[in-house]
Amino acid sequence: MNPPAICLIGNLNLDLIIRGVRELPSWGHEIAGTGHTTVTSGQAGYVGLGLAKLGVPVDVIANVGDDAEGRGILADLEGAGIGTAGVEVAPGTVTGITVGIVRPDGERAFVSHFASLADFDAALVERQWATAREAPVVCLVGLFSVPGLDPGAAARIFARARSEGRRTVLDTGWDPDGFRAQTVAGVRTALRHVEIFLPNLDEATALTGERDPLAAARALQADGPRVVVVKCGADGSVAVDGEQAATISATSVEVVDAVGAGDAFDAAFLFAHLSGWELRPALALSSAAAGIHVSRAGDRHASLPEAVAAAAPLGVALPPLPPQLAARGGGPRS
């Protein structure tokens, strides 16, 4: 079964990643890293490029600034075969940027300027909703990096998508304000309209108070989603789908940096789950794709053959791939 087309709604920005930073500087001081790169990112960027590399048709509802960086993001997405008709250019603005500071062990911290993302709101989604109508799956990512959207607006977007017969997916990302009580209540209300929820363990704990990933997944599942996947970084992942539960280890790799690892995991999980795979094989493919992502300094998004090969050490039998998928290495849609 081929995966269905996905409409991604979320944040696009640049990432400036500085690697090899042993400690954060104190005010007035400077610390040297050992390398850097600038890439098209935001959760919508990372998830979209990951999906496209796996051969999933993707369209994006988002915005960028009216500058060279915004035009570069659009060119990167279009070069990967991602539909950008739903991406607005915010006049007179600059494109958002996140500085990712990465330790030698791959752990990271972020500082962001949302910039053009301040103009991303529910009205933009409404203007571009025709893009969502073309896709059977609507996936909202990076909610807390889009200041003009809140959990209430997310709930309305998902309720509309569900009323139109679409499947719904959410990955909020981390809340820079620390998941205040009102925010937690809003997210958990929005989950009534979500089929697949993809938090990491810190996010799941902030929402539920549960540090055990399976307990957190079950608590979140009770709010509405059929499928909840809790990403635990180097400790693997835990997922529930109805009454089923599954766990998988992380793959063993030498980490370059973990920026975007969760988004790479999301892309592979959506490919596998929406293609009809069982829960544990879907987690194995996702773990492999995330492992590939964190182990590379460039060309970080895994192709399907690469992810399948990297999953082999996990000892999980994956479904046979149709020939057109087995040979697929990503790239523009035909």
C-alpha positions as CSV (number, residue, x, y, z in Angstrom):
1,M,0.0,0.0,0.0
2,N,1.4,3.4,-0.9
3,P,1.1,6.1,1.7
4,P,-1.5,8.8,1.1
5,A,-0.7,12.5,0.4
6,I,-0.2,14.7,3.4
7,C,-0.9,18.4,3.9
8,L,1.6,19.8,6.4
9,I,0.6,22.9,8.4
10,G,3.4,24.5,10.4
11,N,6.6,26.5,10.8
12,L,9.2,27.0,8.1
13,N,12.5,28.7,9.0
14,L,16.2,28.5,8.7
15,D,18.4,26.5,11.2
16,L,21.9,27.8,11.8
17,I,23.5,24.8,13.6
18,I,26.8,25.2,15.4
19,R,28.3,21.9,16.4
20,G,31.0,20.9,18.9
21,V,30.0,23.5,21.5
22,R,31.2,22.0,24.9
23,E,29.3,24.5,27.1
24,L,27.1,27.5,26.7
25,P,28.9,30.9,27.2
26,S,28.1,33.2,30.0
27,W,27.0,36.7,29.1
28,G,29.8,38.7,27.6
29,H,31.9,35.7,26.8
30,E,32.4,33.6,23.6
31,I,32.7,29.9,23.0
32,A,34.0,28.3,19.8
33,G,32.3,25.4,18.0
34,T,33.9,23.0,15.6
35,G,31.6,23.4,12.6
36,H,28.3,24.8,11.4
37,T,25.7,24.5,8.7
38,T,22.6,26.4,7.6
39,V,19.6,24.4,6.4
40,T,15.9,24.7,5.5
41,S,14.1,23.7,8.7
42,G,11.3,24.3,11.1
43,Q,9.3,21.3,11.9
44,A,7.3,21.6,8.7
45,G,10.6,21.8,6.8
46,Y,12.2,18.8,8.4
47,V,9.1,16.6,8.4
48,G,8.2,17.6,4.8
49,L,11.7,16.9,3.5
50,G,11.8,13.6,5.3
51,L,8.4,12.6,3.9
52,A,9.4,13.6,0.4
53,K,12.7,11.6,0.6
54,L,10.5,8.6,1.5
55,G,8.3,9.2,-1.6
56,V,5.3,10.6,0.2
57,P,3.4,13.3,-1.7
58,V,3.5,16.5,0.5
59,D,2.0,20.0,0.3
60,V,2.6,22.7,2.9
61,I,0.5,25.5,4.4
62,A,3.0,27.9,5.9
63,N,4.7,31.2,5.4
64,V,8.2,32.6,4.9
65,G,9.7,36.1,4.9
66,D,10.0,38.4,1.9
67,D,13.8,37.9,1.6
68,A,16.5,35.7,0.0
69,E,16.2,33.2,2.8
70,G,12.5,32.7,2.3
71,R,13.0,32.2,-1.4
72,G,15.8,29.7,-0.7
73,I,13.4,27.7,1.5
74,L,10.8,27.6,-1.2
75,A,13.4,26.5,-3.7
76,D,14.6,23.7,-1.4
77,L,11.0,22.4,-0.9
78,E,10.2,22.6,-4.6
79,G,13.4,20.9,-5.5
80,A,12.3,18.0,-3.2
81,G,9.0,17.8,-5.0
82,I,7.0,19.4,-2.1
83,G,4.0,21.5,-3.1
84,T,4.4,25.1,-2.0
85,A,1.2,26.7,-3.4
86,G,0.0,27.0,0.2
87,V,3.1,28.9,1.4
88,E,2.6,32.6,1.7
89,V,5.3,35.2,1.5
90,A,4.7,37.7,4.4
91,P,5.4,41.2,2.9
92,G,8.0,43.3,4.6
93,T,9.2,40.6,6.9
94,V,12.3,38.5,7.4
95,T,12.3,34.7,7.6
96,G,12.5,33.1,11.0
97,I,15.7,31.6,12.2
98,T,16.7,29.1,14.9
99,V,20.3,28.8,16.2
100,G,20.9,25.2,17.3
101,I,23.8,24.8,19.6
102,V,25.1,21.2,19.6
103,R,27.3,19.6,22.2
104,P,30.0,17.0,21.1
105,D,27.6,14.2,22.2
106,G,24.9,15.5,19.9
107,E,22.6,17.0,22.5
108,R,21.2,20.5,21.5
109,A,19.7,23.7,22.7
110,F,17.9,26.3,20.7
111,V,17.4,30.1,20.4
112,S,14.8,31.3,17.9
113,H,13.6,34.5,16.4
114,F,10.1,33.7,14.9
115,A,10.1,36.8,12.7
116,S,7.8,36.1,9.7
117,L,6.1,33.3,11.7
118,A,4.3,36.0,13.7
119,D,2.1,36.6,10.6
120,F,1.1,32.9,10.5
121,D,-2.4,32.6,12.0
122,A,-5.7,30.8,11.5
123,A,-6.7,33.2,8.8
124,L,-3.7,32.1,6.7
125,V,-4.8,28.5,7.1
126,E,-8.3,29.4,6.1
127,R,-7.0,31.2,3.0
128,Q,-5.0,28.2,2.0
129,W,-7.4,25.5,3.0
130,A,-7.8,24.4,-0.6
131,T,-4.4,22.8,-0.2
132,A,-5.6,20.7,2.7
133,R,-8.6,19.6,0.7
134,E,-6.3,17.9,-1.8
135,A,-4.8,15.6,0.9
136,P,-6.4,12.7,2.9
137,V,-4.1,13.5,5.9
138,V,-3.7,16.9,7.7
139,C,-0.6,17.1,9.9
140,L,0.0,20.2,12.2
141,V,3.6,20.5,13.5
142,G,5.5,23.1,15.4
143,L,2.4,24.6,17.0
144,F,4.4,26.6,19.6
145,S,6.7,28.0,17.0
146,V,3.7,29.8,15.3
147,P,2.7,32.5,17.8
148,G,-0.5,33.3,15.9
149,L,-1.9,29.8,16.5
150,D,-2.9,28.5,19.9
151,P,-4.3,25.1,21.0
152,G,-7.8,26.4,20.4
153,A,-7.1,27.3,16.8
154,A,-5.5,23.9,16.4
155,A,-8.6,22.2,17.7
156,R,-10.7,24.1,15.2
157,I,-8.4,23.1,12.3
158,F,-8.5,19.5,13.3
159,A,-12.3,19.5,13.9
160,R,-12.8,20.9,10.3
161,A,-10.4,18.3,8.8
162,R,-12.2,15.5,10.6
163,S,-15.6,16.7,9.5
164,E,-14.3,16.6,6.0
165,G,-13.2,13.0,6.4
166,R,-9.4,13.6,6.8
167,R,-7.0,11.9,9.1
168,T,-5.3,14.2,11.6
169,V,-1.8,14.2,13.0
170,L,-0.2,16.5,15.7
171,D,3.3,17.2,16.9
172,T,3.2,20.4,19.0
173,G,7.0,20.6,19.6
174,W,8.2,22.1,22.9
175,D,6.4,25.1,24.4
176,P,9.0,27.9,25.1
177,D,6.7,29.1,27.9
178,G,7.0,25.8,29.7
179,F,3.5,24.3,29.2
180,R,1.4,26.4,31.5
181,A,-1.8,24.9,32.9
182,Q,-4.0,26.8,30.4
183,T,-1.8,25.5,27.5
184,V,-1.9,21.9,28.8
185,A,-5.7,22.1,29.0
186,G,-5.9,23.5,25.5
187,V,-3.7,20.8,24.0
188,R,-5.5,18.0,25.7
189,T,-8.8,19.4,24.5
190,A,-7.5,19.6,20.9
191,L,-6.5,15.9,21.1
192,R,-10.2,15.0,20.9
193,H,-9.9,15.8,17.2
194,V,-6.4,14.1,16.6
195,E,-5.9,10.6,15.4
196,I,-2.1,10.4,15.7
197,F,-0.1,12.3,18.3
198,L,3.7,12.3,18.2
199,P,5.2,14.0,21.3
200,N,8.7,13.4,22.8
201,L,9.0,12.2,26.4
202,D,9.6,15.7,27.8
203,E,6.4,17.0,26.0
204,A,4.4,14.0,27.0
205,T,5.5,14.4,30.6
206,A,4.7,18.1,30.6
207,L,1.2,17.3,29.4
208,T,0.4,14.4,31.7
209,G,2.8,14.5,34.7
210,E,3.8,10.9,33.8
211,R,7.5,10.2,33.3
212,D,7.0,6.6,32.3
213,P,6.5,6.8,28.5
214,L,3.9,4.1,28.3
215,A,1.9,5.6,31.1
216,A,2.1,9.0,29.4
217,A,1.1,7.5,26.1
218,R,-2.0,5.8,27.6
219,A,-3.0,9.0,29.4
220,L,-2.8,11.0,26.2
221,Q,-4.6,8.3,24.3
222,A,-7.5,8.7,26.7
223,D,-7.9,12.3,25.4
224,G,-8.8,11.1,22.0
225,P,-6.0,9.9,19.7
226,R,-6.0,6.3,18.6
227,V,-2.2,6.3,18.1
228,V,0.3,8.0,20.5
229,V,4.0,7.6,19.9
230,V,6.4,8.9,22.6
231,K,9.9,9.5,21.3
232,C,12.6,8.9,24.0
233,G,15.8,9.8,22.1
234,A,18.6,7.4,22.8
235,D,16.2,5.3,24.8
236,G,14.1,4.5,21.7
237,S,10.3,5.0,21.5
238,V,7.0,3.7,22.9
239,A,3.7,3.6,21.1
240,V,0.1,2.6,21.6
241,D,-2.5,2.0,18.9
242,G,-5.8,1.1,20.3
243,E,-5.2,-1.7,22.8
244,Q,-1.8,-2.5,21.3
245,A,1.5,-1.3,22.7
246,A,5.0,-1.6,21.3
247,T,8.5,-0.4,22.1
248,I,11.7,-0.2,20.1
249,S,15.3,0.6,20.8
250,A,17.2,3.4,19.2
251,T,19.7,2.3,16.5
252,S,23.4,2.4,17.5
253,V,25.1,5.2,15.6
254,E,27.8,7.8,16.1
255,V,25.9,11.0,16.7
256,V,26.8,14.2,14.8
257,D,23.9,16.2,16.1
258,A,20.3,15.5,17.2
259,V,18.7,18.6,15.6
260,G,15.6,17.4,13.7
261,A,15.8,13.8,14.9
262,G,12.2,13.8,16.1
263,D,11.0,15.2,12.8
264,A,12.9,12.5,10.9
265,F,11.2,9.9,13.2
266,D,7.8,11.5,12.5
267,A,8.3,11.3,8.8
268,A,9.2,7.7,8.8
269,F,6.5,6.7,11.2
270,L,3.8,8.5,9.1
271,F,5.1,6.7,6.0
272,A,4.9,3.3,7.7
273,H,1.8,3.7,9.7
274,L,-0.2,5.3,6.9
275,S,1.0,2.5,4.6
276,G,-0.7,0.0,6.9
277,W,2.4,-1.4,8.7
278,E,2.0,-2.9,12.1
279,L,3.1,-0.9,15.1
280,R,6.5,-2.4,15.9
281,P,7.8,-2.5,12.3
282,A,6.7,1.2,11.9
283,L,8.7,2.1,15.0
284,A,11.7,0.2,13.7
285,L,11.7,2.1,10.5
286,S,11.3,5.4,12.4
287,S,14.2,4.6,14.7
288,A,16.4,3.8,11.8
289,A,15.5,7.0,9.9
290,A,16.2,9.1,13.0
291,G,19.5,7.3,13.5
292,I,20.5,8.1,10.0
293,H,19.5,11.7,10.5
294,V,21.6,12.2,13.7
295,S,24.6,10.4,12.2
296,R,25.1,12.7,9.2
297,A,26.5,16.2,8.9
298,G,24.7,16.7,5.5
299,D,22.1,15.0,3.3
300,R,20.5,13.9,6.5
301,H,17.1,12.7,5.3
302,A,16.9,8.9,4.8
303,S,15.7,7.3,1.6
304,L,13.4,4.3,2.1
305,P,16.1,1.7,1.1
306,E,18.6,3.4,3.5
307,A,16.1,3.3,6.4
308,V,15.1,-0.3,5.7
309,A,18.8,-1.4,5.7
310,A,19.5,0.6,8.9
311,A,16.5,-1.1,10.7
312,A,17.9,-4.6,10.2
313,P,20.0,-4.7,13.4
314,L,16.8,-4.1,15.4
315,G,15.7,-7.6,14.4
316,V,12.1,-6.6,13.4
317,A,10.7,-8.1,10.2
318,L,9.5,-5.3,8.0
319,P,6.7,-5.7,5.4
320,P,7.9,-6.5,1.8
321,L,8.1,-3.3,-0.2
322,P,6.5,-3.0,-3.6
323,P,9.3,-2.6,-6.3
324,Q,8.4,1.0,-7.0
325,L,8.9,1.8,-3.3
326,A,12.0,-0.4,-2.7
327,A,13.9,1.4,-5.5
328,R,12.7,4.8,-4.4
329,G,15.5,7.2,-3.3
330,G,13.4,10.3,-2.9
331,G,13.3,13.4,-5.1
332,P,10.7,15.3,-7.0
333,R,7.2,13.8,-7.6
334,S,6.4,12.5,-11.0
